[in-house]
Amino acid sequence: MAGNGKIRSDVKPGLEVDIVLKQDQRTGKLTRGIVKDLLTNSAQHPHGIKVRLTDGQVGRVQHILGGGDSAE
């Protein structure tokens, strides 16, 4: 159930995702991590849902890799 990270209901804590950090938006460099918190309140966002990873980094989801179900 991979998604593109633009729809909030697809993004859940515990999922492994690739995000673009604010400082990497010009280059498009991706950072991989596990979602801790969702920071975007709207149902969708054209640049990706903003999340905080478990390591504290904040960025917009570009790809949802999966996981999450077994992390409960």
PDB file with one MODEL, atoms N, CA, C and O in Angstrom:
MODEL        1
ATOM      1  N   MET A   1       0.845  -1.186   0.000  1.00  0.00           N
ATOM      2  CA  MET A   1       0.000   0.000   0.000  1.00  0.00           C
ATOM      3  C   MET A   1       0.879   1.233   0.000  1.00  0.00           C
ATOM      4  O   MET A   1       0.799   2.066   0.903  1.00  0.00           O
ATOM      5  N   ALA A   2       1.698   1.342  -0.995  1.00  0.00           N
ATOM      6  CA  ALA A   2       2.556   2.514  -1.107  1.00  0.00           C
ATOM      7  C   ALA A   2       1.763   3.660  -1.694  1.00  0.00           C
ATOM      8  O   ALA A   2       0.887   3.455  -2.535  1.00  0.00           O
ATOM      9  N   GLY A   3       2.071   4.871  -1.249  1.00  0.00           N
ATOM     10  CA  GLY A   3       1.398   6.048  -1.769  1.00  0.00           C
ATOM     11  C   GLY A   3       2.414   7.138  -2.034  1.00  0.00           C
ATOM     12  O   GLY A   3       3.617   6.964  -1.836  1.00  0.00           O
ATOM     13  N   ASN A   4       1.891   8.278  -2.492  1.00  0.00           N
ATOM     14  CA  ASN A   4       2.806   9.356  -2.843  1.00  0.00           C
ATOM     15  C   ASN A   4       2.929  10.412  -1.750  1.00  0.00           C
ATOM     16  O   ASN A   4       3.665  11.384  -1.919  1.00  0.00           O
ATOM     17  N   GLY A   5       2.224  10.241  -0.632  1.00  0.00           N
ATOM     18  CA  GLY A   5       2.407  11.144   0.502  1.00  0.00           C
ATOM     19  C   GLY A   5       1.670  12.456   0.432  1.00  0.00           C
ATOM     20  O   GLY A   5       1.903  13.334   1.262  1.00  0.00           O
ATOM     21  N   LYS A   6       0.771  12.620  -0.550  1.00  0.00           N
ATOM     22  CA  LYS A   6       0.044  13.874  -0.681  1.00  0.00           C
ATOM     23  C   LYS A   6      -1.320  13.847   0.013  1.00  0.00           C
ATOM     24  O   LYS A   6      -1.943  14.892   0.198  1.00  0.00           O
ATOM     25  N   ILE A   7      -1.779  12.661   0.395  1.00  0.00           N
ATOM     26  CA  ILE A   7      -3.094  12.515   1.030  1.00  0.00           C
ATOM     27  C   ILE A   7      -2.888  12.123   2.489  1.00  0.00           C
ATOM     28  O   ILE A   7      -2.265  11.105   2.791  1.00  0.00           O
ATOM     29  N   ARG A   8      -3.425  12.954   3.393  1.00  0.00           N
ATOM     30  CA  ARG A   8      -3.159  12.800   4.824  1.00  0.00           C
ATOM     31  C   ARG A   8      -3.587  11.426   5.354  1.00  0.00           C
ATOM     32  O   ARG A   8      -2.899  10.847   6.194  1.00  0.00           O
ATOM     33  N   SER A   9      -4.707  10.909   4.871  1.00  0.00           N
ATOM     34  CA  SER A   9      -5.208   9.632   5.393  1.00  0.00           C
ATOM     35  C   SER A   9      -4.296   8.457   5.038  1.00  0.00           C
ATOM     36  O   SER A   9      -4.394   7.391   5.646  1.00  0.00           O
ATOM     37  N   ASP A  10      -3.396   8.649   4.043  1.00  0.00           N
ATOM     38  CA  ASP A  10      -2.446   7.588   3.682  1.00  0.00           C
ATOM     39  C   ASP A  10      -1.231   7.558   4.604  1.00  0.00           C
ATOM     40  O   ASP A  10      -0.519   6.556   4.668  1.00  0.00           O
ATOM     41  N   VAL A  11      -0.996   8.663   5.322  1.00  0.00           N
ATOM     42  CA  VAL A  11       0.214   8.808   6.137  1.00  0.00           C
ATOM     43  C   VAL A  11      -0.150   8.574   7.595  1.00  0.00           C
ATOM     44  O   VAL A  11      -1.026   9.248   8.136  1.00  0.00           O
ATOM     45  N   LYS A  12       0.524   7.616   8.235  1.00  0.00           N
ATOM     46  CA  LYS A  12       0.205   7.276   9.625  1.00  0.00           C
ATOM     47  C   LYS A  12       1.494   7.096  10.419  1.00  0.00           C
ATOM     48  O   LYS A  12       2.514   6.686   9.865  1.00  0.00           O
ATOM     49  N   PRO A  13       1.449   7.401  11.717  1.00  0.00           N
ATOM     50  CA  PRO A  13       2.629   7.143  12.551  1.00  0.00           C
ATOM     51  C   PRO A  13       3.055   5.684  12.453  1.00  0.00           C
ATOM     52  O   PRO A  13       2.214   4.786  12.430  1.00  0.00           O
ATOM     53  N   GLY A  14       4.352   5.453  12.396  1.00  0.00           N
ATOM     54  CA  GLY A  14       4.889   4.103  12.293  1.00  0.00           C
ATOM     55  C   GLY A  14       5.242   3.690  10.882  1.00  0.00           C
ATOM     56  O   GLY A  14       5.955   2.705  10.691  1.00  0.00           O
ATOM     57  N   LEU A  15       4.757   4.428   9.874  1.00  0.00           N
ATOM     58  CA  LEU A  15       5.079   4.098   8.485  1.00  0.00           C
ATOM     59  C   LEU A  15       6.503   4.533   8.157  1.00  0.00           C
ATOM     60  O   LEU A  15       6.986   5.543   8.667  1.00  0.00           O
ATOM     61  N   GLU A  16       7.169   3.762   7.303  1.00  0.00           N
ATOM     62  CA  GLU A  16       8.471   4.169   6.781  1.00  0.00           C
ATOM     63  C   GLU A  16       8.232   5.006   5.529  1.00  0.00           C
ATOM     64  O   GLU A  16       7.511   4.595   4.620  1.00  0.00           O
ATOM     65  N   VAL A  17       8.848   6.183   5.496  1.00  0.00           N
ATOM     66  CA  VAL A  17       8.619   7.129   4.398  1.00  0.00           C
ATOM     67  C   VAL A  17       9.931   7.763   3.954  1.00  0.00           C
ATOM     68  O   VAL A  17      10.926   7.754   4.678  1.00  0.00           O
ATOM     69  N   ASP A  18       9.904   8.312   2.748  1.00  0.00           N
ATOM     70  CA  ASP A  18      10.964   9.201   2.276  1.00  0.00           C
ATOM     71  C   ASP A  18      10.406  10.607   2.320  1.00  0.00           C
ATOM     72  O   ASP A  18       9.326  10.865   1.788  1.00  0.00           O
ATOM     73  N   ILE A  19      11.140  11.530   2.956  1.00  0.00           N
ATOM     74  CA  ILE A  19      10.714  12.921   3.028  1.00  0.00           C
ATOM     75  C   ILE A  19      11.772  13.821   2.406  1.00  0.00           C
ATOM     76  O   ILE A  19      12.929  13.433   2.245  1.00  0.00           O
ATOM     77  N   VAL A  20      11.346  15.030   2.060  1.00  0.00           N
ATOM     78  CA  VAL A  20      12.281  16.075   1.658  1.00  0.00           C
ATOM     79  C   VAL A  20      12.322  17.087   2.798  1.00  0.00           C
ATOM     80  O   VAL A  20      11.302  17.675   3.157  1.00  0.00           O
ATOM     81  N   LEU A  21      13.517  17.283   3.364  1.00  0.00           N
ATOM     82  CA  LEU A  21      13.696  18.286   4.403  1.00  0.00           C
ATOM     83  C   LEU A  21      13.633  19.677   3.773  1.00  0.00           C
ATOM     84  O   LEU A  21      13.903  19.843   2.584  1.00  0.00           O
ATOM     85  N   LYS A  22      13.268  20.685   4.593  1.00  0.00           N
ATOM     86  CA  LYS A  22      13.160  22.057   4.099  1.00  0.00           C
ATOM     87  C   LYS A  22      14.427  22.482   3.350  1.00  0.00           C
ATOM     88  O   LYS A  22      14.344  23.065   2.269  1.00  0.00           O
ATOM     89  N   GLN A  23      15.590  22.194   3.921  1.00  0.00           N
ATOM     90  CA  GLN A  23      16.844  22.634   3.302  1.00  0.00           C
ATOM     91  C   GLN A  23      17.191  21.842   2.044  1.00  0.00           C
ATOM     92  O   GLN A  23      18.083  22.233   1.293  1.00  0.00           O
ATOM     93  N   ASP A  24      16.486  20.723   1.809  1.00  0.00           N
ATOM     94  CA  ASP A  24      16.762  19.886   0.639  1.00  0.00           C
ATOM     95  C   ASP A  24      15.743  20.084  -0.483  1.00  0.00           C
ATOM     96  O   ASP A  24      15.803  19.388  -1.497  1.00  0.00           O
ATOM     97  N   GLN A  25      14.806  21.026  -0.316  1.00  0.00           N
ATOM     98  CA  GLN A  25      13.741  21.184  -1.313  1.00  0.00           C
ATOM     99  C   GLN A  25      14.292  21.565  -2.684  1.00  0.00           C
ATOM    100  O   GLN A  25      13.740  21.155  -3.705  1.00  0.00           O
ATOM    101  N   ARG A  26      15.374  22.344  -2.718  1.00  0.00           N
ATOM    102  CA  ARG A  26      15.932  22.759  -4.016  1.00  0.00           C
ATOM    103  C   ARG A  26      16.570  21.583  -4.741  1.00  0.00           C
ATOM    104  O   ARG A  26      16.492  21.495  -5.967  1.00  0.00           O
ATOM    105  N   THR A  27      17.201  20.677  -3.997  1.00  0.00           N
ATOM    106  CA  THR A  27      17.901  19.553  -4.626  1.00  0.00           C
ATOM    107  C   THR A  27      17.017  18.322  -4.754  1.00  0.00           C
ATOM    108  O   THR A  27      17.281  17.458  -5.590  1.00  0.00           O
ATOM    109  N   GLY A  28      15.960  18.227  -3.929  1.00  0.00           N
ATOM    110  CA  GLY A  28      15.089  17.058  -3.964  1.00  0.00           C
ATOM    111  C   GLY A  28      15.665  15.848  -3.236  1.00  0.00           C
ATOM    112  O   GLY A  28      15.154  14.737  -3.379  1.00  0.00           O
ATOM    113  N   LYS A  29      16.733  16.058  -2.450  1.00  0.00           N
ATOM    114  CA  LYS A  29      17.358  14.960  -1.703  1.00  0.00           C
ATOM    115  C   LYS A  29      16.355  14.372  -0.704  1.00  0.00           C
ATOM    116  O   LYS A  29      15.691  15.103   0.031  1.00  0.00           O
ATOM    117  N   LEU A  30      16.261  13.052  -0.692  1.00  0.00           N
ATOM    118  CA  LEU A  30      15.304  12.377   0.173  1.00  0.00           C
ATOM    119  C   LEU A  30      15.966  11.888   1.451  1.00  0.00           C
ATOM    120  O   LEU A  30      17.136  11.507   1.458  1.00  0.00           O
ATOM    121  N   THR A  31      15.196  11.905   2.530  1.00  0.00           N
ATOM    122  CA  THR A  31      15.623  11.393   3.824  1.00  0.00           C
ATOM    123  C   THR A  31      14.616  10.331   4.236  1.00  0.00           C
ATOM    124  O   THR A  31      13.409  10.572   4.201  1.00  0.00           O
ATOM    125  N   ARG A  32      15.103   9.161   4.626  1.00  0.00           N
ATOM    126  CA  ARG A  32      14.221   8.052   4.984  1.00  0.00           C
ATOM    127  C   ARG A  32      14.072   7.967   6.496  1.00  0.00           C
ATOM    128  O   ARG A  32      15.033   8.162   7.240  1.00  0.00           O
ATOM    129  N   GLY A  33      12.858   7.674   6.938  1.00  0.00           N
ATOM    130  CA  GLY A  33      12.636   7.530   8.369  1.00  0.00           C
ATOM    131  C   GLY A  33      11.249   7.021   8.667  1.00  0.00           C
ATOM    132  O   GLY A  33      10.471   6.705   7.766  1.00  0.00           O
ATOM    133  N   ILE A  34      10.953   6.948   9.954  1.00  0.00           N
ATOM    134  CA  ILE A  34       9.659   6.464  10.437  1.00  0.00           C
ATOM    135  C   ILE A  34       8.847   7.657  10.944  1.00  0.00           C
ATOM    136  O   ILE A  34       9.352   8.482  11.706  1.00  0.00           O
ATOM    137  N   VAL A  35       7.581   7.743  10.514  1.00  0.00           N
ATOM    138  CA  VAL A  35       6.706   8.848  10.910  1.00  0.00           C
ATOM    139  C   VAL A  35       6.410   8.770  12.403  1.00  0.00           C
ATOM    140  O   VAL A  35       6.027   7.721  12.921  1.00  0.00           O
ATOM    141  N   LYS A  36       6.595   9.908  13.091  1.00  0.00           N
ATOM    142  CA  LYS A  36       6.190  10.019  14.496  1.00  0.00           C
ATOM    143  C   LYS A  36       4.910  10.845  14.613  1.00  0.00           C
ATOM    144  O   LYS A  36       3.942  10.416  15.241  1.00  0.00           O
ATOM    145  N   ASP A  37       4.913  12.040  14.000  1.00  0.00           N
ATOM    146  CA  ASP A  37       3.765  12.946  14.093  1.00  0.00           C
ATOM    147  C   ASP A  37       3.417  13.498  12.720  1.00  0.00           C
ATOM    148  O   ASP A  37       4.297  13.715  11.888  1.00  0.00           O
ATOM    149  N   LEU A  38       2.120  13.726  12.487  1.00  0.00           N
ATOM    150  CA  LEU A  38       1.665  14.422  11.286  1.00  0.00           C
ATOM    151  C   LEU A  38       1.504  15.894  11.632  1.00  0.00           C
ATOM    152  O   LEU A  38       0.847  16.236  12.616  1.00  0.00           O
ATOM    153  N   LEU A  39       2.101  16.764  10.828  1.00  0.00           N
ATOM    154  CA  LEU A  39       2.072  18.198  11.105  1.00  0.00           C
ATOM    155  C   LEU A  39       1.136  18.960  10.179  1.00  0.00           C
ATOM    156  O   LEU A  39       0.811  20.115  10.453  1.00  0.00           O
ATOM    157  N   THR A  40       0.697  18.341   9.089  1.00  0.00           N
ATOM    158  CA  THR A  40      -0.266  18.972   8.176  1.00  0.00           C
ATOM    159  C   THR A  40      -1.668  18.596   8.633  1.00  0.00           C
ATOM    160  O   THR A  40      -1.965  17.423   8.860  1.00  0.00           O
ATOM    161  N   ASN A  41      -2.530  19.603   8.767  1.00  0.00           N
ATOM    162  CA  ASN A  41      -3.905  19.344   9.209  1.00  0.00           C
ATOM    163  C   ASN A  41      -4.883  19.158   8.057  1.00  0.00           C
ATOM    164  O   ASN A  41      -5.926  18.528   8.231  1.00  0.00           O
ATOM    165  N   SER A  42      -4.559  19.699   6.874  1.00  0.00           N
ATOM    166  CA  SER A  42      -5.480  19.582   5.746  1.00  0.00           C
ATOM    167  C   SER A  42      -5.490  18.151   5.207  1.00  0.00           C
ATOM    168  O   SER A  42      -4.553  17.385   5.433  1.00  0.00           O
ATOM    169  N   ALA A  43      -6.556  17.802   4.494  1.00  0.00           N
ATOM    170  CA  ALA A  43      -6.740  16.430   4.004  1.00  0.00           C
ATOM    171  C   ALA A  43      -5.700  16.040   2.969  1.00  0.00           C
ATOM    172  O   ALA A  43      -5.340  14.869   2.849  1.00  0.00           O
ATOM    173  N   GLN A  44      -5.217  17.032   2.217  1.00  0.00           N
ATOM    174  CA  GLN A  44      -4.159  16.750   1.247  1.00  0.00           C
ATOM    175  C   GLN A  44      -3.314  17.997   1.050  1.00  0.00           C
ATOM    176  O   GLN A  44      -3.730  19.104   1.393  1.00  0.00           O
ATOM    177  N   HIS A  45      -2.119  17.805   0.493  1.00  0.00           N
ATOM    178  CA  HIS A  45      -1.212  18.922   0.252  1.00  0.00           C
ATOM    179  C   HIS A  45      -0.423  18.621  -1.015  1.00  0.00           C
ATOM    180  O   HIS A  45       0.127  17.528  -1.152  1.00  0.00           O
ATOM    181  N   PRO A  46      -0.357  19.579  -1.950  1.00  0.00           N
ATOM    182  CA  PRO A  46       0.290  19.307  -3.247  1.00  0.00           C
ATOM    183  C   PRO A  46       1.778  18.974  -3.148  1.00  0.00           C
ATOM    184  O   PRO A  46       2.315  18.302  -4.028  1.00  0.00           O
ATOM    185  N   HIS A  47       2.452  19.434  -2.093  1.00  0.00           N
ATOM    186  CA  HIS A  47       3.888  19.169  -1.950  1.00  0.00           C
ATOM    187  C   HIS A  47       4.181  18.026  -0.994  1.00  0.00           C
ATOM    188  O   HIS A  47       5.345  17.717  -0.736  1.00  0.00           O
ATOM    189  N   GLY A  48       3.138  17.391  -0.464  1.00  0.00           N
ATOM    190  CA  GLY A  48       3.323  16.279   0.460  1.00  0.00           C
ATOM    191  C   GLY A  48       2.933  16.665   1.872  1.00  0.00           C
ATOM    192  O   GLY A  48       3.059  17.824   2.268  1.00  0.00           O
ATOM    193  N   ILE A  49       2.463  15.698   2.621  1.00  0.00           N
ATOM    194  CA  ILE A  49       2.059  15.919   4.002  1.00  0.00           C
ATOM    195  C   ILE A  49       3.310  16.144   4.848  1.00  0.00           C
ATOM    196  O   ILE A  49       4.268  15.377   4.758  1.00  0.00           O
ATOM    197  N   LYS A  50       3.301  17.190   5.668  1.00  0.00           N
ATOM    198  CA  LYS A  50       4.455  17.480   6.521  1.00  0.00           C
ATOM    199  C   LYS A  50       4.400  16.583   7.761  1.00  0.00           C
ATOM    200  O   LYS A  50       3.370  16.487   8.429  1.00  0.00           O
ATOM    201  N   VAL A  51       5.517  15.937   8.050  1.00  0.00           N
ATOM    202  CA  VAL A  51       5.593  15.018   9.190  1.00  0.00           C
ATOM    203  C   VAL A  51       6.874  15.262   9.984  1.00  0.00           C
ATOM    204  O   VAL A  51       7.830  15.857   9.486  1.00  0.00           O
ATOM    205  N   ARG A  52       6.869  14.788  11.234  1.00  0.00           N
ATOM    206  CA  ARG A  52       8.075  14.717  12.046  1.00  0.00           C
ATOM    207  C   ARG A  52       8.444  13.250  12.155  1.00  0.00           C
ATOM    208  O   ARG A  52       7.603  12.418  12.494  1.00  0.00           O
ATOM    209  N   LEU A  53       9.694  12.929  11.872  1.00  0.00           N
ATOM    210  CA  LEU A  53      10.174  11.554  11.991  1.00  0.00           C
ATOM    211  C   LEU A  53      10.539  11.250  13.438  1.00  0.00           C
ATOM    212  O   LEU A  53      10.640  12.154  14.268  1.00  0.00           O
ATOM    213  N   THR A  54      10.736   9.965  13.729  1.00  0.00           N
ATOM    214  CA  THR A  54      11.085   9.559  15.086  1.00  0.00           C
ATOM    215  C   THR A  54      12.413  10.158  15.538  1.00  0.00           C
ATOM    216  O   THR A  54      12.653  10.281  16.739  1.00  0.00           O
ATOM    217  N   ASP A  55      13.283  10.534  14.593  1.00  0.00           N
ATOM    218  CA  ASP A  55      14.564  11.150  14.968  1.00  0.00           C
ATOM    219  C   ASP A  55      14.466  12.681  15.066  1.00  0.00           C
ATOM    220  O   ASP A  55      15.473  13.353  15.290  1.00  0.00           O
ATOM    221  N   GLY A  56      13.252  13.232  14.899  1.00  0.00           N
ATOM    222  CA  GLY A  56      13.042  14.660  15.086  1.00  0.00           C
ATOM    223  C   GLY A  56      13.103  15.491  13.817  1.00  0.00           C
ATOM    224  O   GLY A  56      12.763  16.674  13.847  1.00  0.00           O
ATOM    225  N   GLN A  57      13.528  14.907  12.702  1.00  0.00           N
ATOM    226  CA  GLN A  57      13.600  15.666  11.455  1.00  0.00           C
ATOM    227  C   GLN A  57      12.193  15.909  10.910  1.00  0.00           C
ATOM    228  O   GLN A  57      11.309  15.063  11.048  1.00  0.00           O
ATOM    229  N   VAL A  58      11.997  17.079  10.287  1.00  0.00           N
ATOM    230  CA  VAL A  58      10.695  17.474   9.763  1.00  0.00           C
ATOM    231  C   VAL A  58      10.810  17.694   8.261  1.00  0.00           C
ATOM    232  O   VAL A  58      11.742  18.342   7.785  1.00  0.00           O
ATOM    233  N   GLY A  59       9.851  17.146   7.522  1.00  0.00           N
ATOM    234  CA  GLY A  59       9.833  17.351   6.082  1.00  0.00           C
ATOM    235  C   GLY A  59       8.520  16.885   5.490  1.00  0.00           C
ATOM    236  O   GLY A  59       7.618  16.448   6.204  1.00  0.00           O
ATOM    237  N   ARG A  60       8.427  16.986   4.160  1.00  0.00           N
ATOM    238  CA  ARG A  60       7.206  16.595   3.462  1.00  0.00           C
ATOM    239  C   ARG A  60       7.370  15.226   2.820  1.00  0.00           C
ATOM    240  O   ARG A  60       8.379  14.944   2.173  1.00  0.00           O
ATOM    241  N   VAL A  61       6.359  14.377   3.012  1.00  0.00           N
ATOM    242  CA  VAL A  61       6.406  13.001   2.515  1.00  0.00           C
ATOM    243  C   VAL A  61       6.393  12.989   0.990  1.00  0.00           C
ATOM    244  O   VAL A  61       5.543  13.623   0.364  1.00  0.00           O
ATOM    245  N   GLN A  62       7.334  12.270   0.401  1.00  0.00           N
ATOM    246  CA  GLN A  62       7.406  12.090  -1.045  1.00  0.00           C
ATOM    247  C   GLN A  62       7.002  10.674  -1.448  1.00  0.00           C
ATOM    248  O   GLN A  62       6.373  10.480  -2.488  1.00  0.00           O
ATOM    249  N   HIS A  63       7.359   9.691  -0.633  1.00  0.00           N
ATOM    250  CA  HIS A  63       7.025   8.293  -0.917  1.00  0.00           C
ATOM    251  C   HIS A  63       6.701   7.594   0.394  1.00  0.00           C
ATOM    252  O   HIS A  63       7.363   7.810   1.409  1.00  0.00           O
ATOM    253  N   ILE A  64       5.674   6.752   0.356  1.00  0.00           N
ATOM    254  CA  ILE A  64       5.354   5.898   1.498  1.00  0.00           C
ATOM    255  C   ILE A  64       5.881   4.515   1.159  1.00  0.00           C
ATOM    256  O   ILE A  64       5.486   3.925   0.153  1.00  0.00           O
ATOM    257  N   LEU A  65       6.777   3.994   2.002  1.00  0.00           N
ATOM    258  CA  LEU A  65       7.417   2.715   1.729  1.00  0.00           C
ATOM    259  C   LEU A  65       6.669   1.549   2.360  1.00  0.00           C
ATOM    260  O   LEU A  65       6.788   0.412   1.903  1.00  0.00           O
ATOM    261  N   GLY A  66       5.899   1.826   3.408  1.00  0.00           N
ATOM    262  CA  GLY A  66       5.121   0.763   4.041  1.00  0.00           C
ATOM    263  C   GLY A  66       5.487   0.603   5.485  1.00  0.00           C
ATOM    264  O   GLY A  66       6.022   1.518   6.109  1.00  0.00           O
ATOM    265  N   GLY A  67       5.193  -0.580   6.025  1.00  0.00           N
ATOM    266  CA  GLY A  67       5.411  -0.813   7.452  1.00  0.00           C
ATOM    267  C   GLY A  67       4.249  -0.276   8.241  1.00  0.00           C
ATOM    268  O   GLY A  67       3.183   0.006   7.693  1.00  0.00           O
ATOM    269  N   GLY A  68       4.458  -0.137   9.530  1.00  0.00           N
ATOM    270  CA  GLY A  68       3.428   0.472  10.368  1.00  0.00           C
ATOM    271  C   GLY A  68       2.497  -0.523  11.017  1.00  0.00           C
ATOM    272  O   GLY A  68       2.242  -0.440  12.219  1.00  0.00           O
ATOM    273  N   ASP A  69       1.977  -1.475  10.233  1.00  0.00           N
ATOM    274  CA  ASP A  69       1.014  -2.423  10.789  1.00  0.00           C
ATOM    275  C   ASP A  69       1.620  -3.267  11.894  1.00  0.00           C
ATOM    276  O   ASP A  69       0.956  -3.527  12.898  1.00  0.00           O
ATOM    277  N   SER A  70       2.866  -3.703  11.738  1.00  0.00           N
ATOM    278  CA  SER A  70       3.493  -4.550  12.735  1.00  0.00           C
ATOM    279  C   SER A  70       4.131  -3.730  13.851  1.00  0.00           C
ATOM    280  O   SER A  70       4.607  -4.300  14.833  1.00  0.00           O
ATOM    281  N   ALA A  71       4.151  -2.404  13.721  1.00  0.00           N
ATOM    282  CA  ALA A  71       4.806  -1.545  14.705  1.00  0.00           C
ATOM    283  C   ALA A  71       3.876  -1.143  15.843  1.00  0.00           C
ATOM    284  O   ALA A  71       4.256  -0.355  16.709  1.00  0.00           O
ATOM    285  N   GLU A  72       2.670  -1.676  15.842  1.00  0.00           N
ATOM    286  CA  GLU A  72       1.694  -1.291  16.886  1.00  0.00           C
ATOM    287  C   GLU A  72       2.133  -1.780  18.229  1.00  0.00           C
ATOM    288  O   GLU A  72       1.445  -1.553  19.224  1.00  0.00           O
TER     289      GLU A  72
ENDMDL
END
